[in-house]
Amino acid sequence: MNQNRINIDKIRYSASVMCLNLGRLEEEFRSVQKVGIDELHFDIMDGTFVPNLTLGFDFIPLAKRCCTLPCWAHLMIERPERYIERLADIGCAGITLHVESCRHIHRAVKKIRELGLSSGVAINPMTPLDDLEYLLPEVDRVLIMSVDPGYAGQKIIPQSFERVQILSRKIQYHQYPVDIEIDGNITIKNCARFARLGANIFILGSSSIFFGTTRNYEESFPHFKKEVAEQIHLV
């Protein structure tokens, strides 16, 4: 991708709630909003679709009581379509479903939009991009998993960069108004490289600013953004 066409202002950062300090979530929600994080990313897992259990739905109303950031639910569960209406009722701004876990995903993403929410579709590293072919006109974003879903702290799967480039070219060719979101090992260097290839939403977790017991988001997040902007022209 031509670096001159990259609009830094269109890059958005989403905080992975599972990587926040869960013992002081109310303060954490307020802190990430204060420093300029753009949205909250709720990984909801069922221990079946992925080998882990994480956040339940009740964390979303808690966030909405503490801040005004948009809440996105990333459903890593079997039969996620069962919970679309419930997530709409509790105030989600958007819902992302996995192509691998939803049998009638075209119907499901249309339902999300009918309820007034933004719709997203996620795809695992080993799933062919062709599975997205007929969904792109119906969604607002595609979430590319750059690690196998289920756990924080994994190393990136290198082929993810090529997948983003291929997807970005397809979206540009058809002129779909679709964002590309990346989840997994979002370091400064990886973030900058993905941005050059066409991604513009990044899930920040333990590889970016949410690590250690002593955290200063007022320093770490502006530093992360500044370094990404500079490295976009280097990687």
C-alpha positions in Angstrom: 0.0 0.0 0.0 1.3 3.5 -0.8 2.2 5.2 2.4 1.1 8.5 1.1 -2.5 7.3 1.1 -2.5 6.3 4.7 -4.7 8.6 6.8 -3.4 8.4 10.3 -6.5 10.0 11.6 -8.6 7.0 10.4 -6.6 4.6 12.6 -8.6 3.6 15.7 -7.6 1.8 18.8 -9.8 -0.6 20.8 -8.9 -1.7 24.4 -9.2 -5.4 25.0 -11.2 -5.6 28.2 -9.9 -9.0 29.1 -6.4 -7.4 29.4 -7.5 -4.6 31.7 -7.0 -4.9 35.4 -10.2 -6.7 36.2 -9.9 -5.9 39.9 -10.5 -2.2 39.3 -12.5 -2.2 36.1 -14.5 1.0 36.7 -11.3 3.0 37.1 -9.8 1.2 34.1 -12.7 2.1 31.9 -12.5 5.8 32.8 -8.7 5.8 32.4 -8.7 4.4 28.9 -11.4 6.8 27.8 -9.4 9.7 29.3 -6.3 8.9 27.3 -8.1 8.7 24.0 -8.8 5.0 23.4 -11.6 4.8 20.7 -13.7 1.8 21.8 -13.9 -1.2 24.1 -13.5 -4.7 22.8 -15.2 -7.5 24.8 -14.0 -11.0 24.1 -16.8 -13.3 25.0 -15.8 -17.0 25.0 -17.6 -20.2 25.9 -14.9 -22.8 26.4 -16.2 -24.7 23.4 -15.5 -22.7 20.2 -12.2 -21.6 21.9 -10.5 -23.4 24.8 -11.1 -20.6 27.3 -13.7 -18.8 29.3 -13.6 -15.0 29.7 -16.0 -12.2 30.0 -19.7 -12.4 30.5 -22.3 -10.0 29.2 -22.6 -8.2 32.5 -19.3 -6.4 31.9 -20.9 -4.4 29.1 -23.5 -2.6 31.2 -20.8 -1.9 33.8 -18.6 -0.2 31.1 -21.6 1.9 30.0 -22.1 3.1 33.5 -18.5 4.2 33.7 -17.7 5.7 30.3 -19.1 6.6 27.0 -16.9 4.5 24.8 -18.6 2.3 22.1 -18.7 -1.3 23.3 -18.0 -4.0 20.7 -18.8 -7.7 21.5 -16.5 -10.2 19.8 -18.4 -13.5 20.2 -16.0 -16.5 20.2 -18.9 -18.9 21.0 -21.0 -21.5 19.3 -24.3 -20.4 17.8 -23.7 -16.7 18.6 -26.9 -15.7 16.8 -28.7 -16.6 20.0 -27.4 -13.6 21.8 -27.7 -10.8 19.2 -30.9 -9.3 20.6 -29.6 -9.5 24.2 -26.4 -7.6 23.3 -28.5 -5.0 21.5 -30.7 -4.6 24.6 -27.7 -4.0 26.9 -26.3 -1.3 24.6 -23.6 -2.7 22.4 -22.5 -0.5 19.5 -21.5 -3.5 17.4 -21.3 -7.3 17.4 -18.6 -9.4 15.6 -19.4 -13.0 14.7 -17.1 -15.7 13.6 -17.7 -17.2 10.2 -16.6 -20.6 11.7 -19.2 -20.6 14.5 -22.4 -19.3 12.9 -24.2 -21.6 10.5 -26.4 -18.9 8.9 -24.0 -15.9 9.3 -25.4 -13.9 6.4 -28.8 -13.8 8.1 -27.2 -13.1 11.5 -25.2 -10.0 10.3 -28.3 -8.6 8.6 -30.2 -9.0 11.9 -27.5 -7.1 13.7 -27.9 -4.2 11.3 -31.7 -4.4 11.5 -31.4 -3.8 15.3 -29.5 -0.6 14.6 -26.0 -2.0 15.5 -22.8 -2.1 13.5 -21.9 -5.6 12.3 -18.6 -7.3 12.1 -17.3 -10.7 10.9 -14.2 -12.4 12.3 -12.1 -15.0 10.6 -9.5 -17.4 12.1 -6.0 -17.7 10.8 -6.5 -21.0 9.0 -9.9 -20.1 7.4 -9.8 -19.2 3.7 -10.6 -15.6 3.0 -13.0 -16.8 0.3 -15.4 -17.5 3.1 -15.9 -13.7 3.4 -16.9 -13.3 -0.3 -20.6 -12.7 0.1 -20.4 -11.1 3.5 -18.4 -8.0 2.7 -21.4 -6.0 1.4 -23.3 -6.7 4.6 -20.7 -5.8 7.3 -19.0 -2.7 8.7 -15.8 -4.4 9.6 -13.8 -7.6 9.2 -11.8 -8.8 12.1 -8.6 -10.7 11.1 -7.3 -12.9 13.8 -3.6 -12.8 13.6 -3.2 -15.4 16.3 -5.3 -18.4 17.1 -8.3 -17.2 19.2 -8.7 -17.9 22.9 -5.6 -16.5 24.7 -3.7 -13.3 25.1 0.1 -13.1 24.8 0.5 -15.2 21.7 3.0 -14.5 18.9 1.8 -13.3 15.5 1.2 -15.8 12.7 3.3 -14.2 9.9 0.9 -15.1 7.1 -1.5 -12.6 8.6 0.2 -9.7 6.9 -0.5 -11.2 3.4 -4.1 -12.0 4.4 -4.7 -8.3 5.3 -3.1 -7.2 2.0 -5.3 -9.5 0.0 -8.4 -8.5 1.8 -7.6 -4.8 1.6 -7.2 -5.0 -2.1 -10.5 -6.7 -2.5 -12.3 -4.1 -0.4 -10.7 -1.3 -2.4 -11.5 -2.9 -5.7 -15.2 -3.2 -4.9 -15.2 0.1 -2.9 -16.9 -1.5 0.1 -17.1 0.8 3.1 -15.6 -1.9 5.3 -12.9 -1.4 8.0 -10.2 -4.0 8.7 -9.6 -4.8 12.3 -6.7 -6.8 13.7 -6.6 -8.8 16.9 -3.4 -10.5 18.2 0.1 -9.5 19.1 -0.4 -5.8 18.2 3.1 -4.5 18.9 4.2 -1.1 17.6 6.0 -2.7 14.6 3.2 -5.1 13.8 0.6 -2.3 14.1 2.5 -0.1 11.7 3.0 -2.8 9.2 -0.7 -3.8 9.2 -1.7 -0.1 8.8 0.5 0.1 5.7 -1.3 -2.9 4.3 -4.8 -1.4 4.8 -5.9 -2.2 8.4 -7.2 0.7 10.5 -8.6 -0.7 13.7 -6.3 -2.4 16.3 -7.1 -4.4 19.4 -4.7 -3.3 22.1 -3.8 -6.1 24.6 -0.8 -7.4 26.5 1.5 -6.8 23.6 0.8 -3.1 23.5 0.0 -1.1 26.7 -1.9 -3.6 28.9 0.9 -5.4 30.8 2.6 -5.4 34.1 1.2 -4.4 37.5 2.1 -0.7 37.3 0.4 0.9 34.3 0.5 4.5 33.2 -1.8 4.9 30.2 -1.3 8.6 30.0 2.3 7.9 29.0 2.1 4.5 27.3 -0.8 5.1 24.9 0.4 8.4 23.5 3.8 6.9 23.1 2.4 3.8 21.3 0.4 6.0 18.9 3.4 8.3 18.2 5.7 5.3 17.5 3.2 3.7 15.2 2.7 6.9 13.2 6.5 7.2 12.8 7.1 3.5 11.9 4.3 3.4 9.3 6.9 5.1 7.0 9.7 2.8 8.0 8.4 -0.8 8.0 
